[in-house]
Amino acid sequence: MSERWNVVVPDRLAPPADVEQAVFGERAVVTALNVKTEDALRGKIEDADAILAWHDLRWTAPVLATLRRCKVIVRVGVGFDNVDLAAARSRGIAVCNVPDYGTHDVADHAIALLLALARGLVGYQHNARNGAWAWGTAPSFRVTDKMLGIVGLGRIGTATAQRAKALAMRVGFYDPYKPAGWDKALGLERFDTLADLAAAADVVSLHVPLTAETRGMIGREFFAAAKPGVVLVNTARGPVVDWAAFSAAFRERHVRSAGFDVLPDEPPDTSDPLVAAWIAGDQDARDRLVITPHCAFYSSEALVEMRDKAAREALRVLSGVRPLNLVN
């Protein structure tokens, strides 16, 4: 048999890389490094044929320049904003992702954040634990007939829309990249501008990748256009939301409540006044703000599926087969 490929999982995954090794079998040696910084990669990745990259490290042009024989980098996940796509392309390195592994999980999480806010679950649990065994002690609202506005109608956005319709919500979306008729096929209302969606939606759920176009798109103009008392849910990427603009709208109660699985800084910046109030258990922040630790993608089943699909994508490229999810 010819020399085996060298496949490296640089971050997040502690050895053994058993799921990945099972995909490659005897055709490759898969090594999990579990490093935390780009500097720790030195001397460990130069001869890699394939990189299965999580999201702890940034794959900048200087880092990519150290790869002597790499054919493919697969982002073990959906987002690929931590990879310099142009630099990879210039070096003949294919960059792929795994866009469909956690579709159900993230959509479920988005709806869970919405329902937690709608039903006042966090506040009610706190109050019940402290002896306030009564209704009306935490803010709540009915989701039936409310308009859910989805920003980005990809796989996860569509799955979220289907779940919201099952809750008897009205559902609309803003996605200028969807062809005409997409709204009719799914039975949704289409908005031609983000401002139009903001003005109509009672709840806005974000499902866009982080790009130059989407960074900070939920900012002052969005909140100025938004219906008073809007609820915001973000399971996409933290920097899609301009945190300063959001905090101002939240303080002024123009935003009724918000659920975030992603933040501009992760872990959150504890010096930020709103984050500090949430950590301290301030009643208003506790009742109106739900934050989870970038875990929407996760379930035991989704984790295995994601790792398996990432390895299979790398195997396709190394085998000379066109990948399913090429992003550069």
C-alpha positions as CSV (number, residue, x, y, z in Angstrom):
1,M,0.0,0.0,0.0
2,S,1.2,3.6,-0.7
3,E,2.1,6.0,2.0
4,R,-0.8,6.9,4.2
5,W,-2.2,10.4,4.3
6,N,-1.5,12.7,7.3
7,V,-4.7,14.2,8.6
8,V,-4.6,16.6,11.5
9,V,-7.4,17.8,13.8
10,P,-5.6,20.8,15.3
11,D,-8.1,22.3,17.8
12,R,-11.0,21.5,20.1
13,L,-10.8,17.7,19.8
14,A,-8.8,15.8,22.4
15,P,-7.4,12.4,21.2
16,P,-8.3,9.9,20.1
17,A,-9.8,11.0,16.8
18,D,-11.8,7.8,16.7
19,V,-14.7,9.0,14.5
20,E,-12.3,10.5,11.9
21,Q,-10.0,7.5,11.9
22,A,-12.9,5.1,11.3
23,V,-13.7,7.1,8.1
24,F,-10.2,6.9,6.7
25,G,-9.3,3.5,8.0
26,E,-5.9,2.4,6.8
27,R,-5.6,5.1,4.2
28,A,-4.6,7.8,6.7
29,V,-3.2,8.6,10.1
30,V,-5.4,11.0,12.0
31,T,-3.9,13.1,14.8
32,A,-5.8,15.3,17.2
33,L,-3.6,18.0,18.6
34,N,-6.1,19.9,20.8
35,V,-4.0,23.1,20.8
36,K,-5.3,26.5,21.9
37,T,-3.1,29.0,19.9
38,E,-1.7,29.3,16.4
39,D,1.8,29.4,17.8
40,A,1.3,25.8,19.2
41,L,0.8,24.5,15.6
42,R,4.4,25.2,14.7
43,G,6.2,21.9,13.8
44,K,3.0,19.9,13.9
45,I,1.0,20.7,10.7
46,E,3.5,21.4,8.0
47,D,3.3,18.0,6.4
48,A,-0.5,17.6,6.8
49,D,-2.4,16.4,3.7
50,A,-5.7,17.5,5.2
51,I,-6.8,19.7,8.1
52,L,-10.0,19.2,10.0
53,A,-10.3,22.6,11.6
54,W,-12.7,23.6,14.4
55,H,-13.2,27.2,15.3
56,D,-10.7,28.0,18.1
57,L,-7.9,28.9,15.6
58,R,-7.6,31.4,12.8
59,W,-6.2,30.1,9.5
60,T,-4.5,33.3,8.3
61,A,-2.3,33.6,5.2
62,P,0.9,33.2,7.4
63,V,-0.4,30.0,9.0
64,L,-1.5,28.7,5.6
65,A,1.9,29.4,4.2
66,T,3.4,26.8,6.5
67,L,1.4,24.0,4.9
68,R,3.7,22.3,2.4
69,R,1.4,19.6,1.0
70,C,-2.1,20.3,2.3
71,K,-4.9,19.7,-0.3
72,V,-8.0,20.6,1.9
73,I,-9.1,22.3,5.0
74,V,-12.5,21.2,6.2
75,R,-14.3,23.4,8.8
76,V,-15.8,21.0,11.3
77,G,-19.0,23.0,11.4
78,V,-20.9,25.6,9.3
79,G,-19.1,28.9,9.7
80,F,-15.8,29.4,7.9
81,D,-15.0,33.0,8.8
82,N,-11.9,31.9,10.6
83,V,-10.3,30.8,7.3
84,D,-8.7,33.1,4.8
85,L,-10.4,31.8,1.7
86,A,-8.4,33.8,-0.8
87,A,-5.1,32.8,0.7
88,A,-6.1,29.1,0.7
89,R,-7.3,29.3,-2.9
90,S,-4.0,30.9,-3.9
91,R,-2.1,27.9,-2.4
92,G,-4.4,25.4,-4.1
93,I,-6.1,24.4,-0.9
94,A,-9.8,23.6,-1.1
95,V,-11.8,24.9,1.9
96,C,-15.0,23.0,2.7
97,N,-17.6,23.1,5.5
98,V,-20.3,20.9,7.0
99,P,-23.4,22.9,6.5
100,D,-26.1,20.4,7.3
101,Y,-25.0,18.4,10.4
102,G,-26.8,20.5,13.0
103,T,-29.8,21.8,11.1
104,H,-32.3,20.3,13.5
105,D,-30.3,21.1,16.6
106,V,-29.8,24.8,15.9
107,A,-33.4,25.3,14.7
108,D,-34.6,23.6,17.9
109,H,-32.4,25.8,20.0
110,A,-33.6,29.0,18.3
111,I,-37.2,28.0,19.0
112,A,-36.2,27.0,22.6
113,L,-34.8,30.5,23.2
114,L,-37.9,32.0,21.8
115,L,-40.2,29.9,24.0
116,A,-38.0,30.4,27.1
117,L,-38.5,34.2,26.6
118,A,-42.2,33.9,25.6
119,R,-43.1,31.8,28.7
120,G,-40.8,33.5,31.1
121,L,-39.1,30.2,32.0
122,V,-35.9,31.6,33.6
123,G,-37.8,34.2,35.7
124,Y,-40.4,31.7,36.8
125,Q,-37.9,29.1,37.8
126,H,-35.9,31.7,39.8
127,N,-39.0,32.9,41.5
128,A,-40.4,29.5,42.3
129,R,-37.1,28.4,43.7
130,N,-37.3,31.4,46.0
131,G,-40.8,30.8,47.2
132,A,-42.9,32.9,44.7
133,W,-45.2,30.0,43.7
134,A,-47.5,32.1,41.5
135,W,-48.2,33.1,38.0
136,G,-47.6,36.6,36.8
137,T,-44.2,36.9,38.5
138,A,-42.2,36.9,35.2
139,P,-42.9,38.6,31.9
140,S,-44.5,36.3,29.2
141,F,-46.3,36.6,25.9
142,R,-48.3,34.4,23.5
143,V,-46.5,33.3,20.3
144,T,-49.7,32.3,18.4
145,D,-50.3,34.6,15.5
146,K,-47.1,36.6,16.2
147,M,-44.9,37.3,13.1
148,L,-41.5,35.6,13.2
149,G,-39.1,37.3,10.8
150,I,-36.2,35.1,9.7
151,V,-33.1,36.7,8.4
152,G,-31.4,34.2,6.2
153,L,-33.5,31.4,4.8
154,G,-30.9,28.7,4.4
155,R,-31.1,25.2,5.8
156,I,-31.4,26.3,9.5
157,G,-33.6,29.3,8.7
158,T,-36.0,27.1,6.8
159,A,-36.1,24.5,9.6
160,T,-36.8,27.2,12.1
161,A,-39.6,28.5,9.9
162,Q,-41.2,25.1,9.8
163,R,-41.1,24.8,13.6
164,A,-42.6,28.3,14.0
165,K,-45.5,27.5,11.7
166,A,-46.2,24.4,13.8
167,L,-46.6,26.9,16.7
168,A,-49.2,28.8,14.7
169,M,-46.9,31.7,14.1
170,R,-47.0,33.8,11.0
171,V,-43.6,33.5,9.3
172,G,-41.8,35.9,7.0
173,F,-38.2,36.2,5.8
174,Y,-35.5,38.5,4.4
175,D,-33.0,36.8,2.1
176,P,-32.1,38.6,-1.2
177,Y,-30.3,35.5,-2.4
178,K,-33.4,33.3,-2.6
179,P,-35.0,33.1,-6.1
180,A,-38.5,34.4,-6.8
181,G,-41.2,32.0,-5.7
182,W,-39.3,30.6,-2.7
183,D,-41.9,32.2,-0.5
184,K,-44.8,30.6,-2.3
185,A,-43.2,27.2,-2.2
186,L,-42.8,27.3,1.6
187,G,-45.9,29.4,2.3
188,L,-44.0,32.3,3.8
189,E,-44.2,36.0,3.5
190,R,-41.2,37.6,1.7
191,F,-39.7,41.0,2.7
192,D,-37.6,42.8,0.1
193,T,-35.6,44.8,2.7
194,L,-34.3,44.2,6.2
195,A,-36.1,47.3,7.4
196,D,-39.4,46.1,6.1
197,L,-39.0,42.8,7.9
198,A,-38.0,44.7,11.1
199,A,-41.1,46.9,11.0
200,A,-43.4,43.9,10.6
201,A,-41.9,41.2,12.8
202,D,-42.7,40.6,16.5
203,V,-39.7,38.2,16.7
204,V,-36.6,38.3,14.6
205,S,-34.4,35.2,14.3
206,L,-31.0,35.4,12.7
207,H,-29.6,32.6,10.5
208,V,-26.9,34.2,8.3
209,P,-23.2,33.5,8.0
210,L,-20.7,36.1,9.2
211,T,-19.4,38.0,6.1
212,A,-18.5,41.5,5.3
213,E,-22.1,42.0,4.3
214,T,-23.7,40.6,7.5
215,R,-21.2,41.9,10.1
216,G,-23.1,44.5,12.2
217,M,-26.2,44.3,10.0
218,I,-28.5,44.2,13.1
219,G,-27.5,47.7,14.2
220,R,-28.9,51.2,14.8
221,E,-30.8,51.3,11.5
222,F,-32.4,47.9,12.1
223,F,-33.5,48.9,15.6
224,A,-34.8,52.3,14.4
225,A,-37.0,50.4,11.9
226,A,-38.0,47.6,14.3
227,K,-41.4,47.3,15.8
228,P,-41.4,48.5,19.4
229,G,-41.2,45.5,21.7
230,V,-39.4,43.3,19.2
231,V,-37.8,40.0,20.4
232,L,-34.4,39.1,19.0
233,V,-32.9,35.6,18.7
234,N,-29.4,35.0,17.5
235,T,-28.0,31.5,16.9
236,A,-25.9,32.6,13.9
237,R,-22.7,34.5,14.7
238,G,-22.2,37.1,17.4
239,P,-20.8,40.0,15.3
240,V,-23.9,40.0,13.1
241,V,-25.4,42.1,15.9
242,D,-23.9,45.5,16.7
243,W,-23.8,44.9,20.5
244,A,-23.7,48.6,21.4
245,A,-26.8,49.3,19.3
246,F,-28.6,46.3,20.8
247,S,-27.7,47.2,24.3
248,A,-29.1,50.7,23.8
249,A,-32.3,49.3,22.3
250,F,-32.6,46.8,25.2
251,R,-32.1,49.4,27.9
252,E,-34.8,51.6,26.3
253,R,-37.1,48.5,26.1
254,H,-37.4,49.0,22.3
255,V,-36.2,45.4,22.4
256,R,-38.6,43.5,24.7
257,S,-36.3,40.5,25.2
258,A,-33.5,38.6,23.5
259,G,-32.0,35.1,23.3
260,F,-28.4,34.7,22.3
261,D,-26.4,31.5,21.7
262,V,-23.6,33.6,20.2
263,L,-21.9,36.9,21.3
264,P,-19.4,39.3,19.8
265,D,-16.9,38.1,22.4
266,E,-16.9,34.5,23.6
267,P,-16.7,34.0,26.5
268,P,-18.6,37.3,27.0
269,D,-16.9,40.5,28.0
270,T,-17.6,40.7,31.8
271,S,-16.9,44.5,31.8
272,D,-19.8,45.1,29.4
273,P,-22.6,46.6,31.6
274,L,-25.4,44.5,30.2
275,V,-23.4,41.3,30.4
276,A,-22.3,42.2,34.0
277,A,-26.0,42.8,34.9
278,W,-26.9,39.4,33.5
279,I,-24.1,37.6,35.3
280,A,-25.0,39.3,38.6
281,G,-28.6,38.1,38.2
282,D,-30.1,41.5,37.9
283,Q,-33.9,40.9,37.7
284,D,-34.5,42.8,34.5
285,A,-31.6,41.2,32.7
286,R,-32.4,37.8,34.1
287,D,-36.1,38.0,32.9
288,R,-35.4,39.6,29.5
289,L,-32.1,38.1,28.4
290,V,-31.3,34.4,27.9
291,I,-27.7,33.5,26.9
292,T,-26.3,30.1,26.2
293,P,-22.6,29.2,25.5
294,H,-22.5,28.7,21.7
295,C,-24.0,25.3,22.1
296,A,-27.0,25.4,19.7
297,F,-25.1,23.1,17.3
298,Y,-24.5,20.5,20.0
299,S,-26.1,17.2,20.7
300,S,-24.3,13.9,21.1
301,E,-25.8,12.8,17.8
302,A,-24.9,16.0,16.0
303,L,-21.3,15.9,17.2
304,V,-20.7,12.5,15.7
305,E,-22.5,13.4,12.5
306,M,-20.4,16.6,12.2
307,R,-17.1,14.9,12.7
308,D,-18.0,12.0,10.4
309,K,-19.1,14.3,7.5
310,A,-16.0,16.5,7.9
311,A,-13.8,13.5,7.6
312,R,-15.7,12.2,4.6
313,E,-15.4,15.6,2.9
314,A,-11.6,15.5,3.3
315,L,-11.5,12.0,2.1
316,R,-13.3,13.0,-1.1
317,V,-10.7,15.7,-1.9
318,L,-7.7,13.5,-1.1
319,S,-9.2,10.8,-3.3
320,G,-9.6,13.2,-6.2
321,V,-13.4,13.5,-6.0
322,R,-15.1,16.9,-6.1
323,P,-16.2,17.9,-2.6
324,L,-19.9,18.4,-1.7
325,N,-19.5,21.7,0.1
326,L,-16.6,23.7,-1.4
327,V,-16.7,27.3,-0.1
328,N,-13.6,28.8,-1.9
